[in-house]
Amino acid sequence: MSSKIRNYLEHKEVPAVDFVGKRKICYIISSVIIIAGILSMFIQGLNLGIDFAGGNLFQISFTEQTDISEVRSAINDLDIGTNRIQELDDGSYQIKTLYMDQSAQEQFVADLGDKLGGCTLLRSEAVGASVGSELLKNGLIALFVAILLMIAYITWRYEWRFAVTAIAALFHDVLVTLAVFSICQFEVESYFIAAVLTIFGYSVNNTIVIFDRIRENTVRVKKDQLAEIVNLSDKQSLTRTLNTSISTLILLVALFLFGGQTTRMFVLAMIIGIVAGTYSSLFVAPSLWYDLRMKSKGKIVEIR
């Protein structure tokens, strides 16, 4: 990046936005999305993939020489839903699908053979969920410990109100991602746990940057100046936050379009989470902190 471009980005005038004044609109938007997602999860649930729901495993060899892209294309044409394909060392293919009854299994093998010039079923069995209750429990424990450590660090580094609002923003981002996946019935696989952890880290980083600005700008101010301070801090962080998020989203969109089927849903979860995280770090977390601070006693606000 040239020095002229860098100088422009650092000193260009950012349009003034009344983040605090528009906070109730933002609260309503977030609430509508999250409530719709919760209702969707109660009504139709999440579209759990093979890793969570289990299914059938087939080992099939084909009469004619085929590559994995041809097998994947043929299976997609059969419209059987979620599937996983792996080429084995002996040239056969291991295919995992969602649960089918016996007649559906036989029809699937016959149709696949018709499309690819004949096949032989070497093995067929039911498989359990690879993401078991123990793994989910350990994952939740890890998340809980991480949240406690975040609360402790942010409280020590700033104050408890920053910690509370940062964690609220984290849950906001995860709930929005879950809401979109439930409403649109996108498939949820083991990658979703990794995506949620990544969203946590990305979101808290953006939020902390803005909180750091608020602390720098708030040494000792009157409460009636607090909205102006929050708006100023958001404005000072806006260019950096948007530049970081947009550059990350460009890469993720490229991966979504050209990265292949196996990573597509993971990338989609990341895209949704980063958009939600950027929104919450600018519009939700600082506004929640402002509301908590305005409820505190005294006319003077001090942050160590």
Secondary structure as UniProt FT lines:
FT   HELIX           3..11
FT   TURN            19..22
FT   HELIX           23..43
FT   STRAND          47..48
FT   HELIX           50..53
FT   STRAND          55..62
FT   HELIX           68..78
FT   STRAND          83..87
FT   TURN            89..90
FT   STRAND          93..97
FT   HELIX           102..115
FT   TURN            116..117
FT   STRAND          119..127
FT   HELIX           133..157
FT   HELIX           160..184
FT   STRAND          187..188
FT   HELIX           191..217
FT   STRAND          220..222
FT   HELIX           223..225
FT   HELIX           226..258
FT   HELIX           261..263
FT   HELIX           264..279
FT   HELIX           280..284
FT   HELIX           285..294
FT   STRAND          300..302
//
